[in-house]
Amino acid sequence: MKKIFLAVAAISYIFALDLPVAYDPFQKASVIIKHAQTKKIIPTKRKIAFSLQAILNDKAFINGRLIPIGGEIAGYKLIFIGKNYVVLKKGKRRKVVSFRKKDILKMERQ
């Protein structure tokens, strides 16, 4: 019985020497999972499409909102209202917004 016990102990000792990693339960574990680096998100400028739907006296109906002269929409200030167009200004930029041909409704007086 002693011989079998010694043989099993010797074989387990031999196999234990062949293990590539020694595990110490009292040592701090090293980081196994490395976090992927996050990509920086570069903001892009969004172009705003203005749609002129109506002109009523000194107000313009742009993108579903009624804007008076001097009013603002999306950071642009309404500075001029023409017969079939409006001029918007933001800083040094000026933007002319006019009716599309299919949106023009001509009214004739009788």
QUIVEN-V540817 format. One record per backbone hydrogen bond with DSSP energy under -0.5 kcal/mol. CO is the residue of the C=O (numbers start at 1). NH is the residue of the N-H. If there is no record, write none. Layout:
co=CO nh=NH
co=CO nh=NH
This chain:
co=1 nh=5
co=2 nh=6
co=3 nh=7
co=4 nh=8
co=5 nh=9
co=6 nh=10
co=7 nh=11
co=8 nh=12
co=9 nh=13
co=10 nh=14
co=11 nh=15
co=12 nh=16
co=13 nh=17
co=14 nh=18
co=16 nh=19
co=21 nh=23
co=22 nh=24
co=23 nh=25
co=24 nh=27
co=32 nh=34
co=40 nh=42
co=41 nh=43
co=45 nh=47
co=47 nh=49
co=48 nh=50
co=51 nh=53
co=51 nh=63
co=54 nh=61
co=55 nh=57
co=56 nh=59
co=58 nh=69
co=59 nh=56
co=60 nh=62
co=60 nh=67
co=61 nh=53
co=61 nh=54
co=62 nh=65
co=65 nh=62
co=65 nh=67
co=67 nh=60
co=68 nh=71
co=71 nh=78
co=73 nh=76
co=76 nh=73
co=77 nh=79
co=77 nh=89
co=78 nh=70
co=80 nh=87
co=84 nh=99
co=85 nh=82
co=86 nh=97
co=87 nh=79
co=87 nh=80
co=88 nh=95
co=89 nh=77
co=90 nh=93
co=93 nh=90
co=95 nh=88
co=95 nh=97
co=96 nh=98
co=97 nh=86
co=98 nh=52
co=100 nh=103
co=100 nh=104
co=101 nh=104
co=104 nh=106
co=106 nh=108
